[in-house]
Amino acid sequence: MARGLELTTETIQHWLDSPIESAPFLLALTIAAFYLSNLAYRATQSFPFLHPTVAGAVLVAATLPLLEVNYARYIDANQALMFLLGPATVALAIPLYQQLPLIRKMALPILITCITGACFAAGVALVIAALLGAEQTVLLSLAPKSVTTPIAISVANEIGGIASLAAGAVAITAVLSIFFAPYVFKWLGIDDPAQWGFCLGITGHGMGTARAFEINAQAGAFASLAMCLTGTFSAVIIPISFSLLR
């Protein structure tokens, strides 16, 4: 107990000595960046390049060097928010459960679309990058670009890619997905929320799922399903495929 109190006292004293590096300040920085980015996103009628996930990250990335705060210290200070990603992901089961009858009815098309979409997304990226002369490390980093960031980082590390490059590819893919999706759907004459959501979940993963929930609950539910299925499938198939090719 005495040791715990000592640690708490030392931590508080450190915060008082270096308030900018304190966990409360850095946590508040993250929340403020998200809040301001969300205001800009709403004010511009959901302009994709101002999505809070992107604009907020850019704002924080620009602020940390100005404050001379180490990135590792920033990550450590935001562990509480990172912990909440787990419950938030589990909470996606609620809209999925609400759409369960329709999901059961469309089980076969869902599986076929998911497998085809995941393979196509990874394959096209690799082919284009290879034709442009990308190095093997870059190819390995781009392979998991169409899954949510934590899975992409894990897969990239496993197959020998660069985690930061994989995370960047994920973000760019998501932004382009939610930017072009409305035009593609309109061109194809697709207005079914379930189809909108599922496609956004496959190509835009977490950011696409958030955009789908802005449409309606059904689109969000199918986007959540697509994101989970694509992530699971890719996390298994991509490492196996690269191990067989070596």
N, C-alpha and C positions, 0 to 999 in steps of 0.2 A: 504493500500500500504506500509506504514511504517513497519507494522507488518510483511508483507511478505518479505520485504528487510532485516529485522532483522533476520528472520528465515534463509534466504539464507546466510547471513553473518555468523551466528552461525554455519551453516552446513559446509561452506567452512573452517572456522577456525578449526572445529573438524577434517576435513579431513587433514588439515595441521599438526595438533597435533598428529593424529593417522593415518598416510597414509595407513597402512596395513588394517585398518578397514574401509577405505573409500569405497564408492560405486564404483567409477571408478576402483579402484584396484581389488576389488572382482569380478566385472563384467569382467575385463580383465583376471582374473584367470580362470573364466568359459570358456571364448572364447579360451584361450591358451590351456586349458586341452582338449577341443574338437578338436582343430586344431592338437595337437600332437597325440592324440588318432586316429584321422582320418588318419594321415600320417602312423602310425603303421598298421592300418587296411588295407590301400591300399597296403602297402609294403608286407604284408603277404597274398596277394590275397584274401582279404575279410574274414579273419579268424574270425568266429563268436564271440569268446571270447574276441576279441580286438575291437569289435564294439564300436564306439565313445560313444554311450549311456552308455555302461557298463564301458569301460576302462576310459572314462572321469570322470564318477562318482567316480570310485575308486581312481583316481588321486586326485580329489578335496577332497574326504573324508580323504585321507592320508595327504593332505597338511594343511587342516584347523587346526588340533590339533598342528601341528608343528608351525604354525603362531599364535596359541592361539586365534583364531577367533571363536566367538560363532556362532553356526549353524543358530540360528534365525537371527543374523545380516547378515550372508551370504545370506539367503533367501530374506531378505528385500532389500539387495543391488542388487539382480538380478530380481526385479519385472518387469523391462523393457523387459527382455527376456521371462518371463512367460506371459506377456501381449501379446507378439507376437505369442504365441501358438494359440490364437483365430483366427487371420487372416490366419495363416498357415493351420489350420484345415479347414477353409472355402475354402481356395484355392484348397483343394482336390476335390471340386466340378467341377473344370475345366476338369481334365481327366475323371471324371465320365460322364460329359456331352458329351465328345467326344466318349465315348463307349455306349451311351444311346441306340442306336438301338439294339446292341447285348445284353445289359442288359434286355431290354424289351422282347426280344426273349427267354431269359433264366430265366425269372422271377420265374416260379414255381420251377425249380431245385435249383435256388439260395436260395429261402425261405426255402425249405426243408433241404438243406445242412446246412444253417445257424442255424436253430433250432436244428437239429440233432447234429451238431458240438458243439454248445454252451452247450447243455445238457450233451453230452458225456464228454466234457472237464472238466466241473465242477463235474459231477458224479464220474468219474474215480479217480479224485484227492481226493474226499471225502472218497471213498471206500478204497483206498490204505492207506490213512492216518488213517482211523478208524481201519483197520486191524493191523496197526503198533502201535496202542495204543495212538494215538494223543488225546490231551485234546479237549474239546468242543471249547475253544477259538481259538485253532489252526485250527480246522475244519472250523470255521466261517471265519477265515482269508484266508484260501485256496480256499474257494468257488468261489470268483471272480477272480481267478488267470489268466483267459484267456480273460480278457478285458483290455483295455488301463488303464494306471496307475491312472489318475484322477477318472475314474469311479470305479475302484477297491477300491480305498481308501474310496470313498463316500459310496459304498455298504458295505464295511467292518465295517465302523463306524455305519452304520444304523442297521446292524444285530448283532452287538456286538463283532466283530472281532478286531484285532489289525492292524491299518492302515500301520505301518511300515513293519509288516510281510507280509501283502497283497502286498505291493509295491515290496518287495523282491521276493515274489513268482512270480509276474508278470515278473520281470526282468529275473529270472532263466528260466521261461517258454519260454520267447521270445528267449533267447540265444540258448536253446536246440532245439527250433523249427527251427531256421534258420540254425543250425548246421546239424540236421538230415534230414531236408526236401529234399535236393538234392539227398541223398541216397535213401530215400523212393520213391521219384518220379521216379528215375531211375529204381528201383526194380519193380515198378508197370508199367513202360513203359509210363509214363505220360510226354508229352512234350508240352502241350498246355499252353501258357502263362496265359490265363484267369484262368485255373484251378490251376496253380501254385500260382498265385496271391491271389485267393480267399482262398485257404487253408492257405497260409501264413498270411493272414489278420485275419482269425479265430483263429489260434493258436499262432501267433506271434505278434498280434495287431500292435502297432506303430512301433516297431523295424522290425517286419515282413513286414510291409507296406513299410518301407524304403528300405529293402532288395529287395522287389518286384520291386520297381522303378529302381533298378540297373539292373534288367533284361530287362524291356522295359516299355513303357507307359501303354500298355494294362494290363500287370500284376499288375502294380501299381494302376491302376484304380479299378480293381476287388479286390485288397487287401484293398483299402480304403473303398469300399462298404462293404466288409465282416467285417472290423473293426467296422464301424459305426453300422451295423445291429446287430452284436454280442453284442456290448456294450449296445445298446438300449434294446435288448431283455433280456440280463442278468440283467441289472439295474432294470428291472420291475419284472422278474420272480424269481430271487434269494431271494429278501426280502419277496415276497409273499409266496414262498415255505417254508421258515424258519418260517414265522409267523404262517402258517398252521400246522407245525410240533410241535409247542410249546404247 
